Amino acid sequence: MFDALARGVVPTGGLRFEHILQDIQTLNERAQKGDLDISAISFASYPLVAKDYALLPCGASMGDGYGPMLVSRRPMRPDELSVARLAIPGKLTSAFLALRLYMAEGCAPQAAPVGQPTPSSSGGLREENLRVVPFDRIFDALHAGQAEAGLIIHEGQLTYAKAGLHLVEDLGAWWKRGTGLPLPLGGNVIRKALGAETIRAASAALSASIRHGLDHLEEALPRLRGYARDMTDDLTRAFVRMYVNDYTVDYGETGRQAIREFLARGAAAGFIPAVERIEFVGN
């Protein structure tokens, strides 16, 4: 998304960007402290920062029929998750909120009708069974016996079978079956105090970088290899195309509806605070 911006090949409207690469759980925590002017965050953590940040229209990752996956060391039924030791990438992540909704609805193949609140039960997830593990070490935690199942994000969704793990559920597919919507995972927020002019300039620069990346994927591949953990170029291409797409350029009304639905369900279940107004830049 930001290769072109980092290399200075798109206009920035006079703004200077400092690039900080950190995992999403850390960025969620930093956004709560107001550390950064612009940050990627999990949509699930937006209610915690909505007072100070607005959602940018570009930079989102949405899983349209795919998303975070529950995998296990041995074949496992979904109903076994309630008693399994479970490695998760962070409690502020959208993946964890999706898991909680999945468990609260009894791992049902069909979610509740769109707009209807989900049960407030956690579905049996036990705090003592949760292991918060950096996303890129969840496979290691499973192989070391520290957890029986893991909630995987990022490129692990393409490599879990090669690592000898078994799919329990694809939460993006589950969400799509129940809602007909993409599963909103991560997006970019910008500090509202920057003011309308700066926000417009920043949004334009980020959008230009994303469009450039989509148009020049092959050119960017050599620079992506350093971030593609144990992935071939073909898998890297597949992963980028999963999460850098039309929704990333602008999530549009379908994407906005998905965000509203996801956050409304989470709030109705008591998992996240309710947001009085989801503020989208440009709305």
Backbone as a ProteinNet text record, in pm:
[ID]
protein_1_A
[PRIMARY]
MFDALARGVVPTGGLRFEHILQDIQTLNERAQKGDLDISAISFASYPLVAKDYALLPCGASMGDGYGPMLVSRRPMRPDELSVARLAIPGKLTSAFLALRLYMAEGCAPQAAPVGQPTPSSSGGLREENLRVVPFDRIFDALHAGQAEAGLIIHEGQLTYAKAGLHLVEDLGAWWKRGTGLPLPLGGNVIRKALGAETIRAASAALSASIRHGLDHLEEALPRLRGYARDMTDDLTRAFVRMYVNDYTVDYGETGRQAIREFLARGAAAGFIPAVERIEFVGN
[TERTIARY]
81	0	84.3	195	269.5	411	435.4	565.7	595.5	498.1	519.9	542	470.3	486.3	624.7	667.5	798.7	911.6	891.1	994.7	982.8	880	866.2	826.4	748.3	711.1	567.9	500.1	366.5	367	285.1	280.9	225.5	276.2	233.7	164.3	140.5	72.9	151.4	284.3	367.9	385.7	325.8	339	460.7	518.9	630.2	583.7	606.6	562.1	681.7	670.1	766.9	700.2	762.4	702.3	747.7	650.5	676.6	610.9	689.5	638.5	625.8	502.2	476.7	356	343.8	230.8	102.5	-11	-138.4	-179.4	-149.2	-185.3	-112.8	15.4	91.3	32.4	-3.7	-61.8	-196.5	-276.5	-402.6	-378.1	-277.4	-245.4	-193.7	-112.1	-58	-166.8	-263.6	-372.9	-453.3	-469.1	-540.9	-467.4	-336.3	-257.2	-246.5	-292.9	-283.1	-142.5	-59.4	82.4	105.4	19.2	48	-57.3	-14.4	-108.9	-197.9	-137.9	-210.1	-165.3	-259	-219.5	-313.8	-258.2	-341.8	-392.4	-518.9	-574.1	-668.1	-703.8	-811.9	-944	-1037.4	-1168.2	-1230.9	-1202.3	-1258.9	-1214.9	-1100.3	-1051.5	-1094.5	-1164	-1204	-1289.5	-1384.1	-1462	-1376.5	-1257.3	-1169.6	-1094.5	-1094.8	-1018.5	-1105.3	-1235.6	-1324	-1330.4	-1303.4	-1307	-1202.1	-1087.3	-974.4	-944.3	-992.3	-955.7	-1080	-1063.7	-1164.8	-1107.7	-1196.6	-1155.5	-1127.3	-1008.2	-975.5	-1049.1	-1080.6	-1155.7	-1071.6	-939.6	-851.6	-761.4	-707	-612.5	-673.2	-801.1	-865.9	-829.4	-829.2	-819.8	-949.9	-1018.8	-1144.5	-1138.2	-1187.2	-1190.3	-1325.9	-1333.2	-1460.2	-1483.5	-1534	-1553.7	-1435.5	-1338.4	-1222	-1173.3	-1089.1	-1041	-959.3	-953.4	-878.4	-927.8	-834	-868.1	-835.2	-920.9	-893	-830.9	-708.9	-640.1	-598.3	-570	-537.4	-427.8	-368	-262.4	-318	-438.7	-507.1	-644.6	-708.3	-844.2	-932.4	-1006.8	-1083.7	-1219.2	-1323.4	-1455.7	-1466.8	-1547.6	-1563	-1607.6	-1693	-1743.5	-1637.2	-1522.4	-1413.4	-1332.3	-1352.4	-1274	-1297.9	-1416.1	-1449.4	-1362.3	-1300.9	-1216.2	-1070.4	-1039.4	-903.2	-819.2	-689.6	-596.8	-578.7	-600.6	-612.7	-513.5	-430.3	-336.6	-404.7	-402.1	-465.5	-363.2	-380.1	-281	-300.8	-402.2	-425.9	-573.6	-605.5	-746	-813.1	-735.7	-793.2	-812.4	-778.6	-783.1	-924.5	-950.4	-1078.6	-1093.8	-983.5	-989	-1045.8	-1003.9	-1053.1	-1200	-1241.2	-1382.5	-1465.8	-1418.9	-1491.2	-1501.3	-1394.6	-1396.9	-1500	-1504.5	-1599.9	-1743.9	-1768.6	-1902.4	-1936.2	-1838.4	-1856.2	-1891.2	-1818.8	-1844.8	-1977.7	-2011.3	-2136.1	-2257.5	-2242.6	-2353.9	-2352.4	-2276.3	-2276	-2209.4	-2115.3	-2045.2	-2143.4	-2257.4	-2362.1	-2315.4	-2355	-2316	-2380.9	-2496.1	-2561	-2563.7	-2514.2	-2517.7	-2659.7	-2681.3	-2810.8	-2838.1	-2965.5	-2996.8	-2926.1	-2887.7	-2819.5	-2902.1	-2834.9	-2901.7	-2954	-2955.8	-3004.8	-2890.9	-2910.8	-2803.7	-2773	-2648.3	-2607	-2620.3	-2622.3	-2628.7	-2508.1	-2527.8	-2418.9	-2320.7	-2355	-2264.3	-2137	-2025.5	-1899.7	-1890.9	-1992.6	-1992.1	-1899.1	-1849.6	-1766.7	-1617.7	-1573.4	-1430.8	-1388.1	-1284	-1237.7	-1109.9	-1109.2	-993.7	-865.4	-872.6	-751.3	-697.4	-779.1	-734.1	-672.2	-680.5	-630	-481.6	-407.2	-265.7	-243.8	-208	-179.4	-37.7	-25.7	101.9	117.5	236.3	255	211.2	143.7	79.9	176.6	303.7	398.7	462	416.6	469.3	361	242	133.2	160.6	215.9	252.7	350.8	449.5	548.7	481.4	386.1	316.4	238.9	179	106	201.2	308.6	402.8	472.7	488.3	554.2	458.5	331.2	233.7	184	213.3	166	18.4	-35.2	-176.1	-220.8	-349.9	-405.6	-465.3	-506.4	-562	-511	-514.6	-464.5	-552.1	-559.6	-632.3	-528.5	-524.9	-416.8	-466	-377.6	-403.3	-284.9	-294.4	-187	-154.7	-28.3	5.3	-12.3	-29.3	-54.9	-178.2	-269.7	-391	-359.3	-243.4	-204	-104	-44.9	64.7	36.9	-81.8	-107.1	-101.3	-151.3	-151.1	-8.7	76.3	216.4	283.4	234.6	290	230.7	147.4	93	-24.8	-94.5	-207	-339.4	-446.9	-579.1	-674.3	-755.8	-852	-973.3	-1008.2	-1130.5	-1242.3	-1211.3	-1308.7	-1239.1	-1290.1	-1249.6	-1354.7	-1317.2	-1413.9	-1466.8	-1386.8	-1435.1	-1544.2	-1528.6	-1630.7	-1757.2	-1740.4	-1855.1	-1932.4	-1861.2	-1925.4	-2000.1	-1939.9	-2001.8	-2129.5	-2127.3	-2246.4	-2363.1	-2331.9	-2437.7	-2484.9	-2397.4	-2431.3	-2431.8	-2362.9	-2347.1	-2247.8	-2172.8	-2081.7	-1936.7	-1841.2	-1700.8	-1676.7	-1577.2	-1541.3	-1437.8	-1472.2	-1376.7	-1270.4	-1146.1	-1037.1	-955.5	-883.6	-802.2	-826.9	-808	-822.2	-725.9	-726.8	-640.4	-723.5	-669.7	-733.1	-639.6	-699.3	-621.6	-671.7	-579.4	-615	-700.6	-818.3	-911.3	-855.2	-769.6	-714	-621.2	-580.7	-494.4	-564.5	-695.7	-770.8	-804	-909.6	-964.1	-864.4	-787.5	-695.1	-585.9	-525.9	-420.9	-477.5	-595.3	-658	-683.9	-733.1	-756.1	-626.1	-519.8	-391.4	-333.8	-344.2	-292.6	-371.1	-502.6	-586.6	-553.5	-531.5	-497.7	-363.7	-265.7	-133.3	-140.3	-213.2	-225.1	-299.2	-404.6	-481.1	-394.7	-315.7	-228.4	-126.8	-74.8	22.9	-39.5	-161.9	-229.9	-259	-308.8	-337.4	-209.5	-99.9	27.4	70	54.1	91.3	11.7	-118.1	-201.3	-162.5	-122.7	-86.1	55.2	138.1	278.2	320.7	235.8	265.2	395	413.2	532.5	659.1	651	765.4	797.4	694.6	714.9	756.6	736.1	761.2	899.9	1008.2	1139.4	1148.4	1080.8	1084.6	993.1	893.2	801.9	862.2	963.6	1017	1066.8	1117.2	1167.6	1059.9	932.9	821.6	737.3	765.3	687.5	753.7	706.3	767.7	739.8	847	837.7	736.7	731.6	636.7	708.5	660	708.7	647.4	698.1	639.8	492.9	459.4	320.4	228.6	273.5	192.2	183.4	292.6	291.1	190.2	190.6	92.1	-49.6	-72.5	-207.1	-250.1	-158.1	-192.2	-222.3	-139.8	-163.3	-299.4	-332	-458.5	-578.7	-557.8	-665.8	-700	-597.9	-620.2	-585.7	-537	-519.2	-598.7	-716.9	-810.7	-900.3	-1015.4	-1104.1	-1147.9	-1170.5	-1207.8	-1095	-971.9	-857.3	-847.8	-879.5	-878.6	-985.8	-1104.8	-1215	-1318.5	-1351.2	-1441.3	-1585	-1619	-1750.2	-1862.8	-1984.7	-2099.7	-2106.6	-2067.7	-2068.3	-1970.3	-1850.8	-1752.2	-1798.3	-1859.6	-1909.9	-2019.9	-2106.8	-2212.1	-2152.3	-2046.6	-1980.9	-1921.4	-1856.9	-1798	-1906.8	-2014.1	-2124	-2181.7	-2202.9	-2261.1	-2168.8	-2041.4	-1943	-1937.3	-1928.2	-1918.2	-2050.6	-2162	-2291.7	-2310.5	-2272.2	-2284.4	-2193.8	-2070.5	-1979.1	-2031.7	-2091.2	-2145.8	-2269.8	-2356.3	-2477.6	-2445.8	-2335.5	-2293.8	-2218.1	-2188	-2115.9	-1965.9	-1913.3	-1770.3	-1688.6	-1749.1	-1681.7	-1778.5	-1726.8	-1817.7	-1896.7	-2016.4	-2095.3	-2035.2	-2042.5	-1995	-2116.6	-2127.1	-2241.4	-2241.8	-2123.8	-2113.6	-1980.2	-1986	-1864.2	-1828.8	-1715.3	-1680.7	-1588.5	-1640.3	-1563.8	-1517.2	-1389.9	-1339.5	-1408	-1457.6	-1526.3	-1675.4	-1726.2	-1871.4	-1918.6
-121.5	0	126.6	123.8	248	244.7	147.3	138.7	266.6	313.6	433.3	557	565.4	679.1	677.1	558.9	546.2	580.9	556.5	584.1	723	797.3	934.3	947.1	851.6	856.1	904.2	944.6	1004.1	1137.7	1232.8	1363.7	1352.3	1436.5	1430.2	1557.7	1650.3	1772.8	1854.2	1840.8	1916.1	1851.9	1736.1	1668	1576.2	1557.4	1463.1	1348.7	1225.8	1107.9	1033.2	997.1	907.2	770.8	667.5	534.7	453.9	398.4	319.6	183.8	78.3	-57.1	-131.7	-160.1	-234.5	-325.3	-427.2	-518.7	-447	-502.4	-433.4	-416.7	-513.8	-499.6	-380	-363.3	-249.1	-118.1	-114.8	7.2	38.9	-63.9	-40.1	27.1	-20.7	35.6	178.2	204.4	338.7	438.3	391.4	480.5	523.1	433.7	470.3	579.8	582.2	685.7	812.5	807.1	923.1	951.7	848.1	866.3	912.2	869.2	884.6	971.1	1046.2	1128.5	1042	941.4	846.6	707.2	614.9	479.7	377.2	262.4	145.9	97.6	58.6	-1	-114	-196	-291.5	-216.7	-248.2	-183.7	-209.1	-324.7	-357	-259.6	-194.9	-101.7	42.4	65.4	202.2	267.3	195.1	259.9	319.5	266.5	314.6	440.8	474.9	592.8	691.2	663.5	744	890.3	918.1	1056.8	1142	1083.9	1160.2	1132.7	1022.1	982.1	959.2	988.5	955.2	848.3	773.5	667.9	727	702	741.5	650.6	700	618.5	512.7	519.8	426.6	354.1	242.4	167	52.4	25	-82.2	-219.4	-317.6	-458.2	-525.1	-581.1	-651.3	-788.1	-885.7	-1020.7	-1050.7	-1059.2	-1079.7	-1229.1	-1295	-1439.8	-1518.1	-1449.3	-1511.7	-1416.6	-1467	-1379.6	-1456.4	-1406.7	-1477.3	-1620.2	-1709.6	-1851.7	-1910.4	-2001.9	-2084.4	-2213.7	-2242.2	-2364.5	-2440.5	-2567.7	-2651	-2751.2	-2805.7	-2904.8	-3037.9	-3069.4	-3192.8	-3153.6	-3238.1	-3205.9	-3177.3	-3067.6	-3022.8	-2970.2	-3003.3	-2948.3	-2808.3	-2720.5	-2586.4	-2586.6	-2682.7	-2680.8	-2720	-2769.6	-2801.2	-2677.9	-2566.4	-2446.2	-2390.4	-2416.5	-2356.9	-2411.8	-2526.2	-2582.9	-2594.2	-2546.3	-2557.4	-2437.2	-2460.6	-2348.3	-2282.6	-2151.6	-2081.6	-1966.1	-1967	-1856.7	-1752.9	-1627	-1518.7	-1406.9	-1326.8	-1223.1	-1092.9	-1085.3	-965.1	-949.4	-895.2	-881.3	-759.5	-671.4	-553.7	-573.5	-690.1	-713.5	-745.5	-715.9	-752.8	-904.5	-974.4	-1120.4	-1174.3	-1117.7	-1166.2	-1129.6	-1009.7	-975	-1069.8	-1100.8	-1195.1	-1331.4	-1374.3	-1501.9	-1499.7	-1392.2	-1382.8	-1385.7	-1316.4	-1320.4	-1461.4	-1525.6	-1662.8	-1756.5	-1745	-1830.8	-1795.6	-1667	-1624.1	-1675.1	-1695.5	-1743.6	-1895.4	-1959.8	-2104.8	-2170.5	-2098.6	-2150.5	-2191.7	-2122.2	-2158.3	-2132	-2215.9	-2191.6	-2067.1	-2026.2	-1904.3	-1806.2	-1685	-1583.7	-1531.5	-1452.4	-1389	-1292.3	-1262.4	-1168.6	-1035.7	-974.3	-845.7	-747	-674.6	-573.8	-625.1	-758.9	-814.2	-833.2	-800.8	-818.4	-965.7	-993.1	-1129.4	-1154.2	-1280	-1308.5	-1249.8	-1215.8	-1153	-1254.8	-1383.8	-1486.6	-1490	-1523.9	-1536.7	-1670.2	-1754	-1883.2	-1982.4	-1952.3	-2046.3	-2020.2	-1912.9	-1879.5	-1846.3	-1909.1	-1888.3	-1806.3	-1705.2	-1615.7	-1692.7	-1791.6	-1865.3	-1950.8	-1974.5	-2055.3	-1972.3	-1838.9	-1752.2	-1724.1	-1732.1	-1698.6	-1589	-1469	-1361.8	-1380.8	-1401	-1434.2	-1343.7	-1285.3	-1209.6	-1293	-1228.4	-1302.5	-1393.6	-1351.3	-1429.9	-1542.9	-1560.9	-1670.5	-1769.9	-1754.4	-1844.9	-1987	-2004.8	-2139.8	-2202.5	-2124.9	-2176.3	-2218.4	-2137.7	-2170.1	-2300.7	-2322.9	-2447.3	-2566.6	-2554	-2665.1	-2695.6	-2593.8	-2613.9	-2666.1	-2680.3	-2731.6	-2628.5	-2500.6	-2395.7	-2364.8	-2407.5	-2389.3	-2504.8	-2533.7	-2641.6	-2588.1	-2462.2	-2398.4	-2255.3	-2196.8	-2060.9	-1981.3	-1853.1	-1759.8	-1688.1	-1718.2	-1668.4	-1557.9	-1461.2	-1349.8	-1338.9	-1246.3	-1221.4	-1346.6	-1365.2	-1467.5	-1609.8	-1626.6	-1759.6	-1824.7	-1741.8	-1794.7	-1874.1	-1848.7	-1919.2	-2031.3	-2034.1	-2127.9	-2227.7	-2223.5	-2310.4	-2459	-2495	-2636.8	-2687.5	-2606	-2643.6	-2662.4	-2588.4	-2600.5	-2719.2	-2798.4	-2918.7	-2893.7	-2781.8	-2747	-2770.7	-2776.1	-2809.9	-2692.6	-2669.3	-2560.7	-2601.2	-2516.8	-2535.1	-2448.8	-2321.8	-2230.2	-2110.4	-2066.4	-1939.9	-1837.6	-1742.7	-1649.2	-1551.8	-1523	-1437.8	-1506.2	-1636.1	-1712.4	-1722.8	-1745.7	-1752.5	-1620.4	-1509.2	-1377.8	-1352.7	-1387.7	-1366.9	-1449	-1573.1	-1657.2	-1594.3	-1533	-1480.4	-1341.5	-1259.7	-1118.9	-1078.8	-1154.6	-1115.1	-1002.1	-968.4	-855.3	-900.8	-818.4	-847.3	-827.1	-896.2	-881.8	-770.4	-659.2	-548.9	-582.3	-577.3	-618.1	-498.3	-433.6	-318.8	-200.6	-82.4	39.6	145.3	259.7	370.5	479.7	532.6	645.8	765.3	884.3	1007.5	1096.6	1164.6	1251	1367.9	1384.3	1489.3	1629.1	1642.3	1773.5	1829.1	1746.8	1795.4	1898.7	1894.5	1991.3	1940.8	1997.2	1946.7	1951.2	2057.9	2072.1	1966.2	1946.5	1845.6	1705.4	1681.9	1550.6	1519.5	1616.9	1595.1	1565	1639.2	1618.8	1481.3	1442.3	1311.3	1199	1213.5	1111	1095.8	1207.6	1203.1	1133.8	1161.2	1099.6	949.3	906.6	764.2	692.7	755.8	695.9	680.9	783.2	776.1	663.5	644.3	538.2	400.7	383	254.1	223.2	323	302.6	268	337.6	309.1	165.6	121.6	-14.6	-118.6	-96.9	-190	-195.3	-80.5	-73	-123.4	-136.5	-173.1	-283.8	-384.1	-491.7	-564	-598.5	-673.9	-593	-463.5	-376.4	-372.5	-385.3	-376.4	-509.5	-620.9	-752.3	-767.5	-724.6	-741.3	-671.5	-559.2	-488	-553.1	-628.8	-695.1	-821.6	-878	-1007.1	-1001.2	-886.2	-874.1	-883.9	-864	-869.7	-995.5	-1072.9	-1193.2	-1311.9	-1345.2	-1450.3	-1587.7	-1654.6	-1791.7	-1803.7	-1702.5	-1707.1	-1690.8	-1764.6	-1748.3	-1621.1	-1581.1	-1465.8	-1490.1	-1614.3	-1644.5	-1628	-1676.4	-1660.4	-1514.6	-1440.9	-1298.1	-1224.8	-1255.8	-1194.8	-1226.3	-1354.3	-1396	-1322.4	-1308.3	-1242.4	-1095.1	-1028.4	-885.9	-867.6	-952.8	-936.5	-965.3	-1044.8	-1070.1	-944.3	-867.4	-759.3	-620.2	-608.2	-476.2	-479.6	-421.1	-434.4	-310.9	-323.7	-207.7	-152.7	-240.4	-192.4	-110.3	-140.8	-69	70.9	83.5	215	303.4	249.1	319.5	214.3	199.8	90.1	114.5	233.6	255.8	226	224.8	206.2	64.1	-36	-173.8	-188.8	-132.7	-139.3	-66	50.4	126.3	49	-14.7	-95.9	-211	-272.8	-383.6	-336.1	-219.9	-166.2	-138.4	-74.1	-43	-171.2	-272.6	-397.7	-469	-473.2	-540.7	-474.4	-342.1	-271.5	-276.1	-272.4	-279.9	-416.1	-522.1	-655.8	-671.1	-620.2	-628.6	-554.5	-436.5	-357.9	-424.3	-477.8	-543.2	-664.2	-731.9	-848.2	-809.1	-680.2	-634.7	-653	-676.6	-702.4	-574.9	-472	-344.4	-231.7	-111.4	0.7	37.2	89.2	139.3	271.3	294.6	419.9	502	621.6	706.3	743.5	773.3	810.1	762	676.8	634.7	744.3	807.4	922.9	882.6	888.6	858.3	989.7	1002.2	1119.2	1124.3	1241.4	1256.6	1245	1207.8	1200.7	1319.9
0	0	0	70.2	91.4	36.3	-51.3	-116.8	-194.7	-271.3	-353.8	-267.5	-157.3	-67.3	-2.3	38	102.1	5.5	-123.7	-222.6	-283.3	-243	-291	-435.4	-487.7	-629.2	-650.2	-542.4	-555.7	-482	-526.9	-460.3	-319.3	-229.6	-89.4	-44	-135.1	-95.7	5	0.6	92.6	228.9	250.4	379	378.6	495	510.6	599.9	554.4	626.8	685.4	811.1	874.2	887.8	831.9	829.9	950.4	1023.2	1143.5	1123.4	1120.9	1096.9	1229.5	1269	1392.9	1371.7	1458.2	1445.8	1486.7	1444.1	1458	1603.6	1690	1831	1892.1	1859.1	1909.9	1857.6	1730.2	1672.9	1736.5	1765.1	1835.9	1970.7	2041.2	2172.5	2160	2058.9	2040.3	2001.2	1923	1884.6	2007	2101.9	2224.2	2301.5	2288.1	2354.6	2271.2	2145.4	2057.8	2011.6	2000.8	1967.8	1824.1	1731.8	1589.2	1521.4	1419.5	1343.2	1255.2	1192.4	1108.4	1150.6	1158.8	1196.2	1135.8	1102.8	1078	1213.3	1218.3	1339.6	1300.3	1396.9	1378.4	1388.9	1299.9	1310.8	1447.1	1505.8	1636.8	1744.8	1726.3	1827.6	1800.2	1689.1	1656.2	1765.7	1829.4	1935.2	2047.6	2066	2173.5	2135.2	2005.1	1960.3	1882.2	1873.9	1788.6	1830.8	1957	2003.6	1933.1	1904.6	1850.7	1704	1651.5	1515.7	1429.3	1299.6	1198.8	1107	1043	950.4	812.3	760.6	624.5	525.6	407.3	311.1	242.3	256.6	186.3	285.7	240.3	321.6	399	378.4	454	399.6	488.7	450.2	490.9	391.9	417	352.9	423.9	370.4	309.8	179.4	111.2	87.7	191.9	185.8	239.6	295.7	358.7	466.6	555.4	662	763.8	886.2	991.3	1004.9	1033.8	1039.6	1175.8	1217.5	1334.4	1284.1	1331	1290.9	1416.5	1399.5	1514.9	1481.3	1588.2	1568.2	1519.2	1560.6	1517.1	1465.2	1386.4	1343.7	1464.3	1458.8	1574.8	1528.2	1602.6	1575.7	1636.9	1576.2	1633.2	1778.3	1817.3	1954.4	2057	2010.7	2102.3	2142.5	2070.2	2097	2236.9	2291.8	2420.8	2533.6	2513.4	2618.5	2574.5	2454.6	2402.1	2443.4	2462.5	2479.6	2343.7	2338.5	2211.2	2203.3	2100.3	2076.7	1988.4	2031.8	1956.5	1933.9	1827.9	1797.4	1875.2	1960.2	2039.4	2068.2	2184.2	2224	2162.7	2102.5	2037.7	1888.2	1836.8	1692.8	1645.8	1518.6	1458.5	1452.1	1435.4	1432.3	1563.4	1675.6	1804.8	1823.3	1779.8	1789.7	1703.4	1582.8	1496.9	1564.4	1629.9	1701.4	1813.1	1889.2	1999.8	1948.2	1837.2	1778.6	1730.2	1669.4	1621.4	1736.8	1845.6	1960.6	2026.8	2032.1	2095.2	2019.6	1890	1809.8	1798.3	1885.2	1889.4	1771.5	1707.2	1589.9	1481.7	1478.2	1382.3	1240.1	1143.4	1004.5	946.3	1002	957.1	1073.8	1049.7	1154.3	1168	1274.1	1294	1180.1	1151.6	1044.4	1063.3	951.8	956.8	1037	1125.9	1205.8	1338.3	1358.2	1483.1	1581.5	1707.2	1805.9	1827.1	1857.7	1886.9	2036.3	2079.5	2222.1	2294.1	2419.2	2494	2549.4	2545.3	2593.6	2511.1	2576.8	2503.2	2431.7	2448.2	2381.8	2446.8	2565.2	2637.5	2629.1	2559.4	2559.9	2701.6	2746.6	2883.5	2884.1	2967.6	2975.3	3003.3	3089.7	3127.1	3013.4	2911.1	2797.4	2686.3	2696.5	2590.7	2608.6	2501.1	2500.5	2395.7	2439.3	2343.8	2292.4	2161.9	2097.8	1976	1952	1827.5	1708.2	1613.1	1503.8	1429.3	1417.8	1339.7	1420.9	1546.1	1629.4	1669.8	1613.4	1652.2	1605.8	1486.1	1441.8	1541	1584.1	1678.9	1809.3	1856	1980.9	1968.3	1850.6	1829.6	1825.1	1750.4	1738.1	1870.3	1953.9	2083.6	2190	2153.7	2249.4	2348.2	2323.3	2414	2392.7	2279.4	2248.5	2159.8	2165.9	2083.7	1954.5	1956	1837.6	1831.7	1712.6	1697	1602.4	1628.6	1543.2	1458.3	1329.6	1246	1152.5	1131.3	1041.5	945.8	853.6	757.8	676.4	640.3	541.7	593	723.5	777.6	717.7	667.6	605	478.1	418.5	296.7	323.3	442	466.9	578.4	640.3	756	718.6	600.9	562.1	544.9	485.1	468.1	603.8	704.1	839.4	914.9	848.8	910	1002.4	983.6	1069.9	998.6	1077.3	1025.8	1041.5	939.6	944.5	1027.2	1124.6	1202.5	1144.7	1118	1059	997.5	884.7	824	865.9	951.3	1006.4	901.9	799	691.4	610.6	586.8	515.4	599.7	729.9	821.6	822.3	829.6	831.3	699	587.8	456.5	443.7	492.7	485.8	560.7	672.2	757.3	721.4	663.7	641	494.6	411.1	271.6	253.6	359.4	357.5	373.7	329.2	361.3	510.5	563	704.3	716.7	784.7	798.9	902.8	863.5	951.3	998.2	908.2	946.1	856.4	911.5	833.8	883.9	819.8	860.1	927.3	1035.5	1103.3	1099	1109	1108.8	1221.7	1285.7	1398	1349.7	1409.3	1366.9	1392.2	1492	1526	1419.2	1321.8	1214.3	1126.8	1124.1	1045.1	906.2	849.2	723.2	608.7	597.1	483.9	488.1	604.3	617.4	598.4	651.1	636.4	489.7	414	271	197.5	229.8	162.8	196.8	323.5	364.3	297.8	293.6	232	84.3	16.3	-126.1	-149.1	-62.7	-76.8	-53.6	49.3	77.8	-34.7	-84.8	-194.4	-319.3	-349.5	-466.7	-452.8	-332.6	-309.8	-329.2	-278.8	-291.7	-438.5	-510	-652.4	-729.6	-695.7	-761.9	-732.8	-608.7	-573.1	-650.2	-663.5	-737.9	-885.2	-938.5	-1080.4	-1108.3	-1004.9	-1023.8	-927.6	-911.2	-816.4	-851.2	-978	-1015.1	-986.1	-1008.1	-980.8	-831.5	-748.1	-602.4	-539.7	-609.8	-550.2	-486.7	-553.5	-489.6	-352.9	-338.3	-209.9	-106.7	-153.8	-60.9	-0.5	-66.3	-21.3	122.6	163.1	300.1	404.9	363.9	458.6	441.5	338	308.3	375.7	493.3	574	513.9	466.7	414.6	300.6	213.6	103.6	-30	-127.8	-264.2	-324	-440.3	-508.2	-542.3	-579.6	-614.3	-493	-377.3	-257	-215.3	-234.7	-202.2	-289.5	-419	-509.1	-462.3	-429.1	-387.7	-261.1	-166.5	-40.7	-62.2	-142.5	-170.5	-236.4	-331.7	-403.1	-313.2	-207.3	-112.4	-34.1	3.9	99.3	48.2	-74	-136.7	-265.9	-262.9	-374.8	-380.6	-443.7	-458.5	-323.4	-224.5	-91.1	-29.1	-65.7	-11.3	-70.1	-197	-261.1	-198.9	-179.9	-112.8	-77.2	51.6	85.1	43.9	-2.8	-60.9	36	-14.3	74.3	129.6	48.7	98.9	214.1	199.5	306.1	430.9	411.6	526.5	599.6	520.7	581.5	661.7	607.4	677.2	809.9	809	932.3	1035.4	991.4	1084.3	1144.7	1059.9	1107	1205.6	1173.4	1258.6	1396.8	1398.1	1525.5	1602	1530.8	1597.9	1663.8	1595.1	1653.6	1776.2	1761.8	1875.1	1996	1973.9	2084.8	2143.4	2055.1	2102.9	2189.7	2158.7	2237	2363.6	2378.5	2497.1	2489.7	2368.1	2353.6	2334.4	2277.1	2254	2289.5	2316.3	2342.5	2216.4	2238.1	2125.5	2077.2	1947.5	1889	1848.7	1903.7	1870.9	1723.7	1670.1	1528	1473.6	1372.3	1304.7	1204.4	1224.9	1143.7	1029.2	907.7	788.7	726.2	697.3	626	490.8	454	327	338.6	457.2	479.6	560.6
[MASK]
+++++++++++++++++++++++++++++++++++++++++++++++++++++++++++++++++++++++++++++++++++++++++++++++++++++++++++++++++++++++++++++++++++++++++++++++++++++++++++++++++++++++++++++++++++++++++++++++++++++++++++++++++++++++++++++++++++++++++++++++++++++++++++++++++++++++++++++++++++++++++++

